[in-house]
Protein backbone atom coordinates (compact mmCIF):
# COMPACT_ATOMS: atom_id res chain seq x y z
CA UNK A 1 0.00 0.00 0.00
CA UNK A 2 1.37 3.41 -0.93
CA UNK A 3 -0.80 5.90 0.93
CA UNK A 4 -3.28 5.53 3.75
CA UNK A 5 -6.89 6.10 2.78
CA UNK A 6 -8.84 8.91 4.43
CA UNK A 7 -11.72 6.62 5.24
CA UNK A 8 -12.59 2.95 5.22
CA UNK A 9 -16.06 1.43 4.92
CA UNK A 10 -16.62 -2.01 6.39
CA UNK A 11 -19.98 -3.66 5.75
CA UNK A 12 -21.40 -6.40 7.96
CA UNK A 13 -22.81 -9.28 5.92
CA UNK A 14 -23.65 -12.02 8.44
CA UNK A 15 -24.26 -11.78 12.18
CA UNK A 16 -24.15 -15.54 12.66
CA UNK A 17 -24.10 -18.73 10.60
CA UNK A 18 -27.67 -18.89 9.34
CA UNK A 19 -28.23 -15.14 9.04
CA UNK A 20 -30.05 -13.62 6.05
CA UNK A 21 -28.56 -14.92 2.80
CA UNK A 22 -29.47 -11.73 0.91
CA UNK A 23 -27.57 -9.44 3.27
CA UNK A 24 -24.01 -9.85 1.93
CA UNK A 25 -25.20 -9.51 -1.66
CA UNK A 26 -27.06 -6.31 -0.83
CA UNK A 27 -24.07 -4.95 1.08
CA UNK A 28 -21.73 -5.27 -1.90
CA UNK A 29 -24.25 -3.99 -4.46
CA UNK A 30 -26.15 -1.28 -2.55
CA UNK A 31 -23.42 1.36 -2.47
CA UNK A 32 -19.67 1.82 -2.05
CA UNK A 33 -17.89 -0.31 0.56
CA UNK A 34 -14.26 -1.39 0.96
CA UNK A 35 -14.66 -4.53 3.04
CA UNK A 36 -17.33 -7.15 3.60
CA UNK A 37 -17.05 -8.61 7.13
CA UNK A 38 -18.89 -11.79 8.07
CA UNK A 39 -19.06 -13.55 11.41
CA UNK A 40 -20.06 -17.21 11.27
CA UNK A 41 -18.91 -18.76 14.52
CA UNK A 42 -20.84 -19.18 17.75
CA UNK A 43 -19.40 -21.17 20.64
CA UNK A 44 -21.17 -24.41 19.76
CA UNK A 45 -20.60 -24.09 16.02
CA UNK A 46 -17.02 -25.33 16.33
CA UNK A 47 -18.08 -28.71 17.72
CA UNK A 48 -20.62 -29.20 14.91
CA UNK A 49 -17.91 -28.40 12.39
CA UNK A 50 -15.42 -30.68 14.15
CA UNK A 51 -17.95 -33.52 13.86
CA UNK A 52 -18.45 -32.85 10.14
CA UNK A 53 -14.70 -32.85 9.61
CA UNK A 54 -14.29 -36.17 11.41
CA UNK A 55 -16.74 -37.73 8.93
CA UNK A 56 -15.20 -36.02 5.87
CA UNK A 57 -11.76 -34.38 6.24
CA UNK A 58 -12.57 -31.93 3.42
CA UNK A 59 -15.41 -30.40 5.50
CA UNK A 60 -15.50 -28.53 8.81
CA UNK A 61 -16.23 -25.01 7.59
CA UNK A 62 -19.37 -22.91 6.99
CA UNK A 63 -20.45 -24.58 3.76
CA UNK A 64 -22.86 -21.91 2.55
CA UNK A 65 -19.99 -19.41 2.40
CA UNK A 66 -18.90 -21.09 -0.85
CA UNK A 67 -22.11 -20.57 -2.89
CA UNK A 68 -22.26 -17.05 -1.45
CA UNK A 69 -18.78 -16.36 -2.81
CA UNK A 70 -19.80 -17.89 -6.13
CA UNK A 71 -22.61 -15.34 -6.29
CA UNK A 72 -20.61 -12.25 -5.33
CA UNK A 73 -17.01 -12.92 -6.48
CA UNK A 74 -17.46 -11.06 -9.79
CA UNK A 75 -18.89 -8.06 -7.92
CA UNK A 76 -16.06 -8.12 -5.37
CA UNK A 77 -13.50 -8.18 -8.19
CA UNK A 78 -15.16 -5.39 -10.15
CA UNK A 79 -15.62 -3.12 -7.15
CA UNK A 80 -12.35 -4.09 -5.45
CA UNK A 81 -14.11 -5.12 -2.24
CA UNK A 82 -12.18 -7.37 0.11
CA UNK A 83 -13.60 -9.91 2.55
CA UNK A 84 -12.81 -10.91 6.13
CA UNK A 85 -14.68 -13.84 7.64
CA UNK A 86 -14.29 -16.69 10.11
CA UNK A 87 -16.18 -19.10 7.85
CA UNK A 88 -13.13 -21.40 7.95
CA UNK A 89 -14.32 -22.99 11.18
CA UNK A 90 -12.06 -25.94 11.97
CA UNK A 91 -10.89 -26.27 8.36
CA UNK A 92 -9.94 -22.86 6.90
CA UNK A 93 -7.74 -24.52 4.26
CA UNK A 94 -10.64 -26.69 3.06
CA UNK A 95 -12.83 -23.60 2.87
CA UNK A 96 -10.15 -21.68 0.92
CA UNK A 97 -9.73 -24.56 -1.54
CA UNK A 98 -13.47 -24.69 -2.16
CA UNK A 99 -13.61 -20.93 -2.79
CA UNK A 100 -10.52 -21.17 -5.04
CA UNK A 101 -12.21 -23.89 -7.11
CA UNK A 102 -15.25 -21.66 -7.59
CA UNK A 103 -13.05 -18.71 -8.58
CA UNK A 104 -11.17 -20.82 -11.14
CA UNK A 105 -14.50 -21.88 -12.61
CA UNK A 106 -15.31 -18.19 -13.08
CA UNK A 107 -12.06 -17.53 -14.92
CA UNK A 108 -10.44 -15.58 -12.09
CA UNK A 109 -7.17 -17.49 -12.37
CA UNK A 110 -4.26 -15.29 -11.32
CA UNK A 111 -6.57 -12.56 -10.04
CA UNK A 112 -7.47 -13.68 -6.55
CA UNK A 113 -5.42 -14.24 -3.42
CA UNK A 114 -6.95 -15.92 -0.38
CA UNK A 115 -5.38 -15.51 3.04
CA UNK A 116 -5.84 -18.44 5.41
CA UNK A 117 -5.55 -17.94 9.17
CA UNK A 118 -5.04 -20.99 11.39
CA UNK A 119 -3.31 -21.78 14.67
CA UNK A 120 -6.43 -21.47 16.82
CA UNK A 121 -7.25 -25.19 16.82
CA UNK A 122 -5.95 -26.73 20.07
CA UNK A 123 -7.76 -30.08 19.93
CA UNK A 124 -4.65 -32.04 18.99
CA UNK A 125 -2.53 -30.18 21.56
CA UNK A 126 -4.76 -30.50 24.62
CA UNK A 127 -2.91 -33.32 26.35
CA UNK A 128 0.41 -31.57 25.82
CA UNK A 129 -1.00 -28.36 27.29
CA UNK A 130 -2.47 -30.17 30.30
CA UNK A 131 0.74 -32.07 31.07
CA UNK A 132 2.61 -28.80 30.57
CA UNK A 133 0.70 -27.37 33.52
CA UNK A 134 -1.98 -25.42 31.62
CA UNK A 135 -5.09 -26.47 33.51
CA UNK A 136 -7.60 -24.74 31.22
CA UNK A 137 -9.85 -24.22 34.23
CA UNK A 138 -13.49 -23.45 33.55
CA UNK A 139 -13.80 -19.66 33.88
CA UNK A 140 -17.28 -19.98 35.41
CA UNK A 141 -16.88 -22.96 37.73
CA UNK A 142 -13.14 -23.09 38.38
CA UNK A 143 -13.03 -26.83 37.58
CA UNK A 144 -9.93 -28.20 35.79
CA UNK A 145 -10.41 -29.47 32.22
CA UNK A 146 -9.27 -32.93 33.30
CA UNK A 147 -12.86 -33.36 34.63
CA UNK A 148 -14.18 -33.64 31.09
CA UNK A 149 -11.03 -34.25 29.04
CA UNK A 150 -12.24 -37.54 27.56
CA UNK A 151 -15.42 -35.87 26.31
CA UNK A 152 -13.87 -32.84 24.59
CA UNK A 153 -15.06 -32.38 20.99
CA UNK A 154 -13.42 -29.10 20.02
CA UNK A 155 -10.96 -26.62 21.54
CA UNK A 156 -10.09 -23.32 19.94
CA UNK A 157 -8.23 -20.24 21.10
CA UNK A 158 -9.75 -16.91 20.12
CA UNK A 159 -7.25 -15.17 17.85
CA UNK A 160 -7.36 -11.40 17.42
CA UNK A 161 -6.88 -8.98 14.55
CA UNK A 162 -3.11 -9.63 14.25
CA UNK A 163 -3.19 -12.50 11.77
CA UNK A 164 -5.97 -10.78 9.76
CA UNK A 165 -3.69 -7.74 9.36
CA UNK A 166 -0.84 -10.03 8.32
CA UNK A 167 -3.02 -11.67 5.66
CA UNK A 168 -4.14 -8.30 4.29
CA UNK A 169 -0.55 -7.02 4.29
CA UNK A 170 0.32 -10.11 2.25
CA UNK A 171 -2.15 -9.03 -0.39
CA UNK A 172 -5.15 -11.21 0.46
CA UNK A 173 -8.41 -10.27 -1.25
CA UNK A 174 -10.34 -12.69 0.94
CA UNK A 175 -9.26 -13.61 4.46
CA UNK A 176 -10.69 -16.91 5.72
CA UNK A 177 -10.02 -17.67 9.37
CA UNK A 178 -10.77 -20.21 12.02
CA UNK A 179 -11.71 -18.96 15.49
CA UNK A 180 -10.86 -15.28 15.14
CA UNK A 181 -12.94 -12.98 17.37
CA UNK A 182 -15.91 -11.26 15.79
CA UNK A 183 -14.34 -7.89 16.53
CA UNK A 184 -10.97 -8.86 15.05
CA UNK A 185 -12.58 -9.23 11.62
CA UNK A 186 -13.43 -5.50 11.67
CA UNK A 187 -10.37 -4.26 13.57
CA UNK A 188 -8.01 -6.10 11.20
CA UNK A 189 -8.97 -4.09 8.07
CA UNK A 190 -8.83 -0.82 10.07
CA UNK A 191 -5.33 -1.53 11.44
CA UNK A 192 -4.15 -2.52 8.00
CA UNK A 193 -5.68 0.40 6.08
CA UNK A 194 -4.75 3.13 8.57
CA UNK A 195 -1.45 1.66 9.72
CA UNK A 196 -2.56 1.50 13.36
CA UNK A 197 0.16 0.06 15.59
CA UNK A 198 -0.58 -2.95 17.74
CA UNK A 199 0.01 -0.85 20.89
CA UNK A 200 -2.16 2.12 19.89
CA UNK A 201 -4.67 1.09 22.54
CA UNK A 202 -7.26 3.84 22.02
CA UNK A 203 -7.36 3.19 18.28
CA UNK A 204 -7.56 -0.58 18.77
CA UNK A 205 -10.37 -0.06 21.26
CA UNK A 206 -12.21 2.15 18.76
CA UNK A 207 -11.91 -0.52 16.08
CA UNK A 208 -13.05 -3.13 18.59
CA UNK A 209 -16.14 -1.08 19.46
CA UNK A 210 -16.84 -0.69 15.73
CA UNK A 211 -16.62 -4.45 15.39
CA UNK A 212 -18.90 -5.05 18.35
CA UNK A 213 -21.54 -2.72 16.92
CA UNK A 214 -21.73 -4.48 13.54
CA UNK A 215 -20.89 -8.09 14.51
CA UNK A 216 -24.55 -9.00 15.04
CA UNK A 217 -25.61 -7.68 11.65
CA UNK A 218 -28.93 -5.86 11.59
CA UNK A 219 -29.16 -5.85 15.38
CA UNK A 220 -27.62 -2.37 15.20
CA UNK A 221 -29.63 -1.13 12.21
CA UNK A 222 -33.19 -1.67 13.41
CA UNK A 223 -33.48 -5.42 13.82
CA UNK A 224 -34.49 -6.74 17.24
CA UNK A 225 -34.65 -3.11 18.34
CA UNK A 226 -37.09 -2.39 21.15
CA UNK A 227 -37.10 1.38 21.17
CA UNK A 228 -39.90 2.72 18.95
CA UNK A 229 -40.04 -0.69 17.25
CA UNK A 230 -43.38 -0.22 15.53
CA UNK A 231 -42.13 2.79 13.62
CA UNK A 232 -38.85 1.34 12.36
CA UNK A 233 -39.43 1.38 8.61
CA UNK A 234 -39.35 -1.47 6.11
CA UNK A 235 -37.63 -4.26 8.03
CA UNK A 236 -38.33 -6.48 5.00
CA UNK A 237 -35.55 -4.57 3.25
CA UNK A 238 -33.45 -3.89 6.32
CA UNK A 239 -30.05 -2.41 5.52
CA UNK A 240 -27.21 -4.08 7.40
CA UNK A 241 -24.79 -1.77 9.23
CA UNK A 242 -21.66 -0.25 7.74
CA UNK A 243 -18.71 1.20 9.67
CA UNK A 244 -17.47 4.37 7.98
CA UNK A 245 -14.15 4.97 9.74
CA UNK A 246 -11.45 7.61 9.82
CA UNK A 247 -7.75 7.21 10.61
CA UNK A 248 -8.07 8.94 14.01
CA UNK A 249 -10.37 6.21 15.33
CA UNK A 250 -13.66 8.06 15.05
CA UNK A 251 -16.26 6.37 12.92
CA UNK A 252 -19.91 6.45 11.94
CA UNK A 253 -22.39 3.60 11.78
CA UNK A 254 -24.56 3.91 8.70
CA UNK A 255 -26.30 1.81 6.04
CA UNK A 256 -26.92 1.95 2.32
CA UNK A 257 -29.51 4.43 1.00
CA UNK A 258 -32.96 3.14 0.11
CA UNK A 259 -32.83 0.31 2.61
CA UNK A 260 -35.11 -0.34 5.55
CA UNK A 261 -34.33 -0.27 9.25
CA UNK A 262 -32.94 2.63 11.24
CA UNK A 263 -29.57 3.74 12.58
CA UNK A 264 -30.18 5.73 15.75
CA UNK A 265 -28.30 6.49 18.96
CA UNK A 266 -30.88 4.44 20.88
CA UNK A 267 -30.56 1.45 18.56
CA UNK A 268 -26.76 1.51 18.55
CA UNK A 269 -26.80 1.79 22.34
CA UNK A 270 -28.93 -1.36 22.54
CA UNK A 271 -26.30 -3.22 20.52
CA UNK A 272 -23.45 -1.79 22.64
CA UNK A 273 -24.92 -3.26 25.83
CA UNK A 274 -25.71 -6.61 24.18
CA UNK A 275 -23.85 -9.52 25.87
CA UNK A 276 -21.91 -7.01 27.94
CA UNK A 277 -20.03 -7.88 31.11
CA UNK A 278 -18.05 -5.21 32.94
CA UNK A 279 -18.35 -2.27 30.52
CA UNK A 280 -15.02 -0.77 31.56
CA UNK A 281 -13.24 -4.00 30.60
CA UNK A 282 -14.30 -5.39 27.26
CA UNK A 283 -11.45 -7.85 26.85
CA UNK A 284 -10.30 -9.04 23.43
CA UNK A 285 -6.97 -10.52 22.30
CA UNK A 286 -6.13 -7.07 20.88
CA UNK A 287 -6.87 -4.67 23.74
CA UNK A 288 -9.14 -3.91 26.67
CA UNK A 289 -11.83 -1.50 25.47
CA UNK A 290 -13.58 0.85 27.89
CA UNK A 291 -17.25 1.11 26.91
CA UNK A 292 -17.80 3.83 29.50
CA UNK A 293 -15.73 6.15 27.28
CA UNK A 294 -17.88 5.82 24.15
CA UNK A 295 -19.60 8.96 22.89
CA UNK A 296 -22.52 8.60 20.48
CA UNK A 297 -24.20 11.36 18.45
CA UNK A 298 -26.81 11.38 15.70
CA UNK A 299 -24.92 12.83 12.73
CA UNK A 300 -27.73 12.72 10.19
CA UNK A 301 -30.47 10.40 9.09
CA UNK A 302 -29.39 6.79 9.66
CA UNK A 303 -25.93 7.91 10.75
CA UNK A 304 -24.50 7.67 14.28
CA UNK A 305 -21.07 9.08 15.03
CA UNK A 306 -18.92 7.22 17.56
CA UNK A 307 -15.96 8.95 19.21
CA UNK A 308 -13.91 9.22 22.37
CA UNK A 309 -13.22 5.49 22.74
CA UNK A 310 -10.40 4.67 25.14
CA UNK A 311 -8.48 1.45 25.48
CA UNK A 312 -5.87 -0.22 27.65
CA UNK A 313 -3.15 -2.80 26.91
CA UNK A 314 -4.25 -6.31 26.02
CA UNK A 315 -3.92 -9.02 28.66
CA UNK A 316 -1.29 -11.76 28.27
CA UNK A 317 -3.91 -14.50 27.97
CA UNK A 318 -6.26 -15.70 25.26
CA UNK A 319 -9.73 -17.03 25.79
CA UNK A 320 -10.18 -20.63 24.78
CA UNK A 321 -13.53 -22.05 23.74
CA UNK A 322 -13.86 -25.76 24.49
CA UNK A 323 -16.86 -27.89 23.52
CA UNK A 324 -17.53 -31.18 25.30
CA UNK A 325 -20.21 -33.85 25.35
CA UNK A 326 -22.48 -33.27 28.33
CA UNK A 327 -25.49 -35.63 28.04
CA UNK A 328 -28.97 -35.69 26.55
CA UNK A 329 -32.10 -33.60 26.60
CA UNK A 330 -35.59 -33.65 25.10
CA UNK A 331 -38.48 -31.21 25.09
CA UNK A 332 -42.12 -32.18 24.50
CA UNK A 333 -45.12 -29.91 23.96
CA UNK A 334 -48.91 -30.21 24.00
CA UNK A 335 -51.50 -27.49 23.35
CA UNK A 336 -54.55 -27.02 25.60
CA UNK A 337 -57.63 -25.00 24.59
CA UNK A 338 -60.21 -22.83 26.37
CA UNK A 339 -61.99 -23.24 28.74
CA UNK A 340 -59.59 -23.66 31.66
CA UNK A 341 -56.63 -24.04 29.30
CA UNK A 342 -54.08 -23.20 31.98
CA UNK A 343 -55.63 -25.52 34.57
CA UNK A 344 -55.73 -28.40 32.10
CA UNK A 345 -52.10 -27.89 31.19
CA UNK A 346 -51.18 -27.81 34.88
CA UNK A 347 -53.13 -31.02 35.47
CA UNK A 348 -51.42 -32.70 32.51
CA UNK A 349 -48.03 -31.67 33.90
CA UNK A 350 -48.99 -33.26 37.22
CA UNK A 351 -49.99 -36.53 35.53
CA UNK A 352 -46.79 -36.60 33.49
CA UNK A 353 -44.58 -35.96 36.51
CA UNK A 354 -46.29 -38.69 38.51
CA UNK A 355 -45.82 -41.20 35.69
CA UNK A 356 -42.13 -40.31 35.34
CA UNK A 357 -41.71 -40.78 39.10
CA UNK A 358 -43.62 -44.09 39.05
CA UNK A 359 -41.27 -45.30 36.31
CA UNK A 360 -38.35 -44.46 38.59
CA UNK A 361 -36.88 -42.13 36.00
CA UNK A 362 -34.43 -39.61 37.38
CA UNK A 363 -33.31 -36.49 35.62
CA UNK A 364 -30.68 -33.90 36.32
CA UNK A 365 -33.36 -31.36 35.40
CA UNK A 366 -37.08 -31.48 34.69
CA UNK A 367 -38.52 -28.13 33.61
CA UNK A 368 -42.14 -27.20 32.94
CA UNK A 369 -43.12 -24.02 31.13
CA UNK A 370 -46.62 -22.85 30.28
CA UNK A 371 -46.16 -21.12 26.95
CA UNK A 372 -48.59 -18.23 26.86
CA UNK A 373 -48.18 -17.49 30.55
CA UNK A 374 -44.63 -17.89 31.86
CA UNK A 375 -42.16 -19.16 29.23
CA UNK A 376 -40.61 -15.75 28.67
CA UNK A 377 -41.08 -13.83 31.92
CA UNK A 378 -41.54 -16.64 34.45
CA UNK A 379 -43.57 -15.77 37.54
CA UNK A 380 -43.65 -12.10 36.43
CA UNK A 381 -45.54 -13.13 33.30
CA UNK A 382 -47.84 -15.47 35.20
CA UNK A 383 -48.76 -12.73 37.64
CA UNK A 384 -49.77 -10.42 34.81
CA UNK A 385 -51.69 -12.97 32.69
CA UNK A 386 -55.47 -13.58 32.81
CA UNK A 387 -54.86 -17.21 33.72
CA UNK A 388 -58.55 -18.08 34.12
CA UNK A 389 -59.54 -17.05 30.63
CA UNK A 390 -56.66 -17.76 28.24
CA UNK A 391 -57.79 -18.94 24.79
CA UNK A 392 -55.02 -21.54 24.78
CA UNK A 393 -51.82 -22.53 26.49
CA UNK A 394 -48.94 -24.77 25.51
CA UNK A 395 -47.49 -27.18 28.02
CA UNK A 396 -43.76 -27.46 27.40
CA UNK A 397 -41.78 -29.99 29.43
CA UNK A 398 -38.06 -30.62 29.10
CA UNK A 399 -35.72 -33.14 30.71
CA UNK A 400 -31.93 -33.44 30.88
CA UNK A 401 -29.85 -36.44 31.87
CA UNK A 402 -26.60 -38.24 31.21
CA UNK A 403 -28.74 -41.39 30.81
CA UNK A 404 -29.97 -41.57 27.23
CA UNK A 405 -32.49 -44.32 28.04
CA UNK A 406 -34.24 -42.13 30.61
CA UNK A 407 -34.56 -39.27 28.14
CA UNK A 408 -35.75 -41.69 25.46
CA UNK A 409 -38.45 -43.04 27.79
CA UNK A 410 -39.58 -39.51 28.66
CA UNK A 411 -40.25 -38.84 24.98
CA UNK A 412 -42.75 -41.73 24.94
CA UNK A 413 -44.73 -40.36 27.87
CA UNK A 414 -46.02 -37.21 26.12
CA UNK A 415 -48.31 -38.59 23.38
CA UNK A 416 -50.37 -40.87 25.65
CA UNK A 417 -51.63 -37.76 27.45
CA UNK A 418 -53.67 -36.90 24.35
CA UNK A 419 -56.06 -39.78 25.05
CA UNK A 420 -55.47 -40.55 28.72
CA UNK A 421 -54.98 -37.10 30.25
CA UNK A 422 -56.97 -33.85 30.68
CA UNK A 423 -59.21 -32.79 27.75
CA UNK A 424 -59.12 -30.21 24.93
CA UNK A 425 -55.58 -31.09 23.89
CA UNK A 426 -54.10 -30.87 20.40
CA UNK A 427 -50.93 -29.98 18.55
CA UNK A 428 -49.02 -33.22 18.43
CA UNK A 429 -48.67 -33.47 14.66
CA UNK A 430 -44.89 -33.40 14.84
CA UNK A 431 -44.72 -36.80 16.52
CA UNK A 432 -42.78 -37.61 19.65
CA UNK A 433 -39.79 -35.46 20.52
CA UNK A 434 -36.30 -36.72 19.78
CA UNK A 435 -33.53 -36.96 22.38
CA UNK A 436 -30.80 -34.49 21.55
CA UNK A 437 -27.11 -34.71 22.39
CA UNK A 438 -25.96 -31.79 24.50
CA UNK A 439 -22.60 -30.30 23.56
CA UNK A 440 -21.69 -27.88 26.28
CA UNK A 441 -19.32 -24.96 26.35
CA UNK A 442 -16.23 -24.74 28.57
CA UNK A 443 -14.60 -21.29 28.58
CA UNK A 444 -10.97 -21.10 29.72
CA UNK A 445 -7.85 -18.95 29.48
CA UNK A 446 -4.44 -19.82 28.06
CA UNK A 447 -1.14 -17.94 28.09
CA UNK A 448 -0.84 -16.03 24.83
CA UNK A 449 2.64 -17.27 24.06
CA UNK A 450 1.33 -20.83 23.83
CA UNK A 451 -0.64 -19.97 20.68
CA UNK A 452 1.07 -19.24 17.37
CA UNK A 453 -1.28 -17.84 14.70
CA UNK A 454 -0.38 -18.99 11.20
CA UNK A 455 -1.06 -17.10 7.95
CA UNK A 456 -0.79 -18.78 4.55
CA UNK A 457 -1.95 -17.85 1.06
CA UNK A 458 -3.81 -19.64 -1.69
CA UNK A 459 -3.34 -18.05 -5.12
CA UNK A 460 -6.08 -18.86 -7.56
CA UNK B 1 -51.80 -3.75 30.18
CA UNK B 2 -51.04 -0.16 29.28
CA UNK B 3 -47.53 1.11 28.97
CA UNK B 4 -46.25 2.80 32.04
CA UNK B 5 -49.57 2.25 33.74
CA UNK B 6 -50.12 3.73 37.13
CA UNK B 7 -50.88 1.23 39.80
CA UNK B 8 -52.49 1.55 43.18
CA UNK B 9 -50.25 -0.33 45.52
CA UNK B 10 -49.58 0.51 49.14
CA UNK B 11 -47.16 3.21 48.14
CA UNK B 12 -47.04 6.77 49.37
CA UNK B 13 -47.47 8.10 45.85
CA UNK B 14 -49.45 5.29 44.30
CA UNK B 15 -50.39 7.22 41.19
CA UNK B 16 -46.81 8.12 40.47
CA UNK B 17 -45.46 4.60 40.12
CA UNK B 18 -44.81 3.56 36.54
CA UNK B 19 -43.27 0.55 34.90
CA UNK B 20 -39.70 1.02 33.66
CA UNK B 21 -41.16 0.56 30.18
CA UNK B 22 -42.21 4.21 30.32
CA UNK B 23 -38.69 5.41 31.13
CA UNK B 24 -36.27 2.98 29.53
CA UNK B 25 -35.58 0.42 26.85
CA UNK B 26 -33.36 -2.62 27.14
CA UNK B 27 -31.53 -5.45 25.42
CA UNK B 28 -30.36 -8.68 26.98
CA UNK B 29 -28.07 -11.56 26.07
CA UNK B 30 -26.09 -14.41 27.59
CA UNK B 31 -22.61 -15.44 28.72
CA UNK B 32 -22.78 -19.01 29.90
CA UNK B 33 -25.29 -19.27 32.73
CA UNK B 34 -25.37 -15.49 33.20
CA UNK B 35 -27.88 -13.21 31.50
CA UNK B 36 -27.02 -9.57 31.01
CA UNK B 37 -29.60 -6.81 30.76
CA UNK B 38 -28.60 -3.42 29.45
CA UNK B 39 -31.16 -0.87 30.65
CA UNK B 40 -31.12 2.41 28.71
CA UNK B 41 -32.91 5.63 29.69
CA UNK B 42 -35.32 6.85 26.99
CA UNK B 43 -34.28 10.42 27.87
CA UNK B 44 -31.07 11.59 29.59
CA UNK B 45 -33.12 13.12 32.42
CA UNK B 46 -34.49 9.67 33.29
CA UNK B 47 -31.02 8.22 33.89
CA UNK B 48 -30.68 9.50 37.50
CA UNK B 49 -34.02 7.83 38.31
CA UNK B 50 -32.65 4.53 37.06
CA UNK B 51 -29.40 4.96 39.00
CA UNK B 52 -31.25 5.76 42.21
CA UNK B 53 -34.12 3.30 42.09
CA UNK B 54 -33.06 0.34 39.94
CA UNK B 55 -30.46 -1.00 42.34
CA UNK B 56 -28.88 -4.45 42.16
CA UNK B 57 -30.85 -5.44 45.25
CA UNK B 58 -34.18 -4.37 43.73
CA UNK B 59 -33.44 -6.20 40.52
CA UNK B 60 -32.53 -9.33 42.50
CA UNK B 61 -35.90 -9.12 44.29
CA UNK B 62 -37.70 -8.53 40.99
CA UNK B 63 -36.22 -11.73 39.54
CA UNK B 64 -36.70 -13.80 42.68
CA UNK B 65 -37.40 -17.39 41.70
CA UNK B 66 -35.96 -16.82 38.21
CA UNK B 67 -32.27 -16.64 39.04
CA UNK B 68 -30.14 -18.67 41.43
CA UNK B 69 -27.12 -16.39 41.73
CA UNK B 70 -26.34 -12.78 42.57
CA UNK B 71 -27.00 -9.60 40.61
CA UNK B 72 -24.20 -7.20 39.66
CA UNK B 73 -24.79 -3.67 38.37
CA UNK B 74 -22.51 -1.45 36.28
CA UNK B 75 -23.08 2.18 35.33
CA UNK B 76 -22.56 3.69 31.88
CA UNK B 77 -23.37 7.40 32.35
CA UNK B 78 -22.03 8.11 28.85
CA UNK B 79 -24.81 6.00 27.35
CA UNK B 80 -27.38 6.76 30.08
CA UNK B 81 -27.42 3.03 30.68
CA UNK B 82 -27.04 0.47 33.43
CA UNK B 83 -25.79 -3.06 32.83
CA UNK B 84 -27.02 -5.88 35.04
CA UNK B 85 -25.47 -9.32 35.25
CA UNK B 86 -27.96 -11.93 36.46
CA UNK B 87 -25.97 -14.97 37.52
CA UNK B 88 -27.56 -18.41 37.40
CA UNK B 89 -30.40 -17.15 35.20
CA UNK B 90 -30.35 -19.65 32.36
CA UNK B 91 -30.69 -23.20 33.78
CA UNK B 92 -27.04 -23.90 32.96
CA UNK B 93 -27.04 -21.70 29.87
CA UNK B 94 -26.61 -22.18 26.14
CA UNK B 95 -27.11 -25.73 24.96
CA UNK B 96 -27.55 -27.21 28.45
CA UNK B 97 -30.61 -25.12 29.29
CA UNK B 98 -34.14 -26.48 28.92
CA UNK B 99 -35.64 -23.00 28.99
CA UNK B 100 -37.40 -21.44 25.99
CA UNK B 101 -35.28 -18.36 26.66
CA UNK B 102 -32.04 -20.29 26.98
CA UNK B 103 -30.03 -17.30 25.77
CA UNK B 104 -31.66 -14.74 28.01
CA UNK B 105 -33.01 -12.71 25.10
CA UNK B 106 -36.15 -11.49 26.86
CA UNK B 107 -34.91 -10.82 30.38
CA UNK B 108 -34.72 -7.31 28.90
CA UNK B 109 -38.46 -6.77 28.75
CA UNK B 110 -39.00 -8.71 31.98
CA UNK B 111 -36.93 -6.03 33.74
CA UNK B 112 -39.11 -3.33 32.15
CA UNK B 113 -42.02 -4.63 34.27
CA UNK B 114 -40.31 -3.23 37.38
CA UNK B 115 -42.10 -0.22 38.87
CA UNK B 116 -40.39 3.00 39.88
CA UNK B 117 -41.54 6.40 41.08
CA UNK B 118 -40.29 9.07 38.66
CA UNK B 119 -41.17 11.86 41.09
CA UNK B 120 -38.71 10.71 43.73
Boltz contact constraints between the chains, C-beta under 6 A:
constraints:
  - contact:
      token1: [A, 44]
      token2: [B, 95]
      max_distance: 6.0
  - contact:
      token1: [A, 140]
      token2: [B, 32]
      max_distance: 6.0
  - contact:
      token1: [A, 226]
      token2: [B, 25]
      max_distance: 6.0
  - contact:
      token1: [A, 227]
      token2: [B, 25]
      max_distance: 6.0
  - contact:
      token1: [A, 269]
      token2: [B, 40]
      max_distance: 6.0
  - contact:
      token1: [A, 269]
      token2: [B, 79]
      max_distance: 6.0
  - contact:
      token1: [A, 270]
      token2: [B, 27]
      max_distance: 6.0
  - contact:
      token1: [A, 273]
      token2: [B, 27]
      max_distance: 6.0
  - contact:
      token1: [A, 273]
      token2: [B, 38]
      max_distance: 6.0
  - contact:
      token1: [A, 273]
      token2: [B, 81]
      max_distance: 6.0
  - contact:
      token1: [A, 273]
      token2: [B, 83]
      max_distance: 6.0
  - contact:
      token1: [A, 274]
      token2: [B, 27]
      max_distance: 6.0
  - contact:
      token1: [A, 274]
      token2: [B, 29]
      max_distance: 6.0
  - contact:
      token1: [A, 275]
      token2: [B, 29]
      max_distance: 6.0
  - contact:
      token1: [A, 276]
      token2: [B, 36]
      max_distance: 6.0
  - contact:
      token1: [A, 276]
      token2: [B, 83]
      max_distance: 6.0
  - contact:
      token1: [A, 278]
      token2: [B, 74]
      max_distance: 6.0
  - contact:
      token1: [A, 279]
      token2: [B, 74]
      max_distance: 6.0
  - contact:
      token1: [A, 279]
      token2: [B, 76]
      max_distance: 6.0
  - contact:
      token1: [A, 279]
      token2: [B, 83]
      max_distance: 6.0
  - contact:
      token1: [A, 292]
      token2: [B, 76]
      max_distance: 6.0
  - contact:
      token1: [A, 292]
      token2: [B, 78]
      max_distance: 6.0
  - contact:
      token1: [A, 294]
      token2: [B, 78]
      max_distance: 6.0
  - contact:
      token1: [A, 365]
      token2: [B, 98]
      max_distance: 6.0
  - contact:
      token1: [A, 367]
      token2: [B, 98]
      max_distance: 6.0
  - contact:
      token1: [A, 369]
      token2: [B, 100]
      max_distance: 6.0
  - contact:
      token1: [A, 375]
      token2: [B, 100]
      max_distance: 6.0
  - contact:
      token1: [A, 376]
      token2: [B, 101]
      max_distance: 6.0
  - contact:
      token1: [A, 376]
      token2: [B, 106]
      max_distance: 6.0
  - contact:
      token1: [A, 377]
      token2: [B, 110]
      max_distance: 6.0
  - contact:
      token1: [A, 378]
      token2: [B, 66]
      max_distance: 6.0
  - contact:
      token1: [A, 379]
      token2: [B, 65]
      max_distance: 6.0
  - contact:
      token1: [A, 380]
      token2: [B, 110]
      max_distance: 6.0
  - contact:
      token1: [A, 380]
      token2: [B, 113]
      max_distance: 6.0
  - contact:
      token1: [A, 398]
      token2: [B, 98]
      max_distance: 6.0
  - contact:
      token1: [A, 400]
      token2: [B, 98]
      max_distance: 6.0
  - contact:
      token1: [A, 438]
      token2: [B, 95]
      max_distance: 6.0
  - contact:
      token1: [A, 438]
      token2: [B, 96]
      max_distance: 6.0
  - contact:
      token1: [A, 439]
      token2: [B, 95]
      max_distance: 6.0
  - contact:
      token1: [A, 440]
      token2: [B, 95]
      max_distance: 6.0
  - contact:
      token1: [A, 440]
      token2: [B, 96]
      max_distance: 6.0
  - contact:
      token1: [A, 441]
      token2: [B, 94]
      max_distance: 6.0
